[in-house]
Amino acid sequence: MSEEDTQKRYCTACGAEVGPNDTFCPSCGASVTAQEQAANNSVANPNAGKNDNLTTIGVLIALWAAFSIIVGIWFIVSADAILDLIHQAGVTYVDYTKDAIVLSGAIVLAGGITAAISAVCCLMRKLYPIALAMCIVSAITAFSGILTFIIGLLMAYFIYKNKWAFHT
């Protein structure tokens, strides 16, 4: 371990690295008292031994993104065929239009793209706020069912709980 590593200090509230002259944490804004500064100078990163699930979270979000992108593109490209299937099934009272099917596909595609951005941020361990925001946007656009919405929010929660694993 280099001398530079032993001089690093960490916020006791969120685990983010704190500069030598900082009185407030640059990540969460918590006050870093003189007593905490002295304790942090002699303590390694408090999150060092924690289980880091960020890679798993990133892979799961990437799988969701790939699925959403494929389904979104399929809806857009196959809008006429989907409309024909609806009419062949004898459903005449439903007022589906090609534009509505294409719009649905575009929304699912947008959700897949935002999930992909979130996955890349998680796998690179960078840009925590973007990773979290894009995951939430993806969950909101996952309007195909309550289960997909809940899973999206659960992934966002896991990103939030692993905030410490992102590089600042």
C-alpha positions in Angstrom: 0.0 0.0 0.0 1.5 3.3 -1.0 1.8 6.3 1.3 -0.8 8.1 -0.8 -3.4 5.4 0.0 -2.8 5.7 3.7 -3.4 9.4 3.5 -6.9 9.0 2.0 -9.9 9.9 4.1 -13.5 8.8 3.7 -16.9 10.2 4.7 -18.4 8.3 7.6 -21.9 9.0 6.2 -21.6 7.7 2.6 -18.1 6.3 2.2 -17.0 8.8 -0.5 -13.4 10.0 -0.5 -12.9 13.3 1.2 -10.1 15.7 0.4 -7.5 16.6 3.0 -8.9 20.1 3.5 -12.6 19.3 3.1 -14.9 20.2 6.0 -18.0 18.8 4.2 -18.3 15.6 2.1 -18.3 16.6 -1.6 -20.7 13.7 -2.3 -23.3 13.9 0.4 -22.6 17.2 2.1 -22.2 15.6 5.6 -20.0 17.6 8.0 -16.5 16.1 8.5 -15.5 17.1 12.0 -11.9 17.4 13.3 -12.5 14.2 15.3 -13.8 12.3 12.2 -10.8 13.7 10.2 -8.4 12.3 12.7 -10.2 8.9 12.7 -10.4 8.8 8.9 -6.7 9.5 8.5 -5.9 6.2 10.1 -8.7 4.1 8.7 -8.9 2.5 5.2 -12.0 2.8 3.0 -14.9 1.6 5.2 -16.5 -0.1 2.2 -13.4 -2.0 1.3 -14.7 -5.4 2.5 -18.3 -4.9 1.3 -19.8 -7.2 -1.3 -20.0 -5.2 -4.5 -23.0 -6.2 -6.6 -22.6 -3.5 -9.2 -21.4 -5.8 -11.9 -24.3 -8.1 -11.4 -26.7 -5.2 -11.4 -25.1 -3.8 -14.6 -25.4 -7.2 -16.4 -29.1 -7.6 -15.4 -29.9 -4.1 -16.6 -28.0 -4.8 -19.8 -30.2 -7.9 -20.4 -33.3 -5.9 -19.8 -32.0 -3.2 -22.1 -31.4 -5.7 -24.9 -34.8 -7.2 -24.5 -36.5 -3.8 -24.5 -34.6 -2.6 -27.6 -35.5 -5.7 -29.5 -39.2 -5.5 -28.6 -39.3 -1.8 -29.3 -37.8 -2.2 -32.7 -40.1 -5.1 -33.4 -43.2 -3.1 -32.6 -42.0 -0.2 -34.8 -41.1 -2.5 -37.8 -44.1 -4.8 -37.4 -46.9 -2.3 -36.7 -48.9 -3.3 -39.8 -48.5 -7.1 -39.0 -49.6 -6.5 -35.4 -52.6 -4.5 -36.6 -53.5 -7.4 -39.0 -53.3 -9.9 -36.2 -55.6 -7.9 -34.0 -58.2 -7.7 -36.8 -57.8 -11.4 -37.7 -58.5 -12.2 -34.1 -61.9 -10.6 -34.6 -61.2 -7.7 -32.4 -63.1 -4.9 -34.0 -64.1 -2.7 -31.2 -60.5 -1.9 -30.2 -59.4 1.4 -31.8 -55.8 0.5 -32.4 -54.0 2.5 -35.0 -50.6 2.0 -36.6 -49.5 5.2 -35.0 -50.4 4.0 -31.5 -48.4 0.7 -32.1 -45.4 2.6 -33.4 -45.6 5.0 -30.5 -45.7 2.1 -28.0 -42.6 0.6 -29.7 -40.8 3.9 -29.6 -41.5 4.2 -25.8 -40.3 0.7 -25.2 -37.2 1.4 -27.4 -36.5 4.6 -25.4 -36.7 2.6 -22.2 -34.3 0.1 -23.5 -31.8 2.8 -24.5 -32.0 4.5 -21.1 -31.5 1.1 -19.5 -28.5 0.5 -21.7 -27.0 3.8 -20.5 -27.6 2.8 -16.9 -26.0 -0.6 -17.5 -22.9 1.0 -19.1 -22.5 3.4 -16.1 -22.8 0.5 -13.7 -20.3 -1.7 -15.5 -17.9 1.2 -15.8 -18.5 2.2 -12.2 -18.9 5.9 -13.2 -21.5 8.6 -13.4 -23.7 7.4 -10.5 -26.4 10.1 -10.9 -26.8 9.2 -14.6 -26.9 5.5 -13.8 -29.7 6.0 -11.2 -31.7 8.5 -13.3 -31.6 6.4 -16.5 -32.7 3.2 -14.5 -35.6 5.1 -13.1 -36.6 6.5 -16.5 -36.4 3.0 -17.9 -38.6 1.6 -15.1 -41.2 4.3 -15.9 -41.2 3.6 -19.6 -41.6 -0.2 -18.8 -45.4 0.3 -18.9 -46.0 -3.2 -20.2 -46.8 -4.4 -16.7 -46.5 -3.6 -13.0 -43.9 -6.4 -12.6 -41.5 -4.7 -15.1 -42.0 -1.4 -13.3 -41.3 -2.9 -9.9 -38.2 -4.7 -11.2 -36.9 -1.5 -12.7 -37.4 0.4 -9.5 -35.7 -2.5 -7.6 -32.7 -2.2 -9.9 -32.6 1.5 -9.2 -32.7 0.8 -5.5 -29.7 -1.6 -5.9 -27.8 1.1 -7.7 -28.6 3.5 -4.9 -27.4 1.0 -2.3 -24.2 0.4 -4.2 -23.5 4.2 -4.7 -20.2 3.7 -2.8 -18.9 1.3 -5.5 -18.9 4.1 -8.2 -15.7 5.9 -8.8 -16.0 9.6 -8.2 
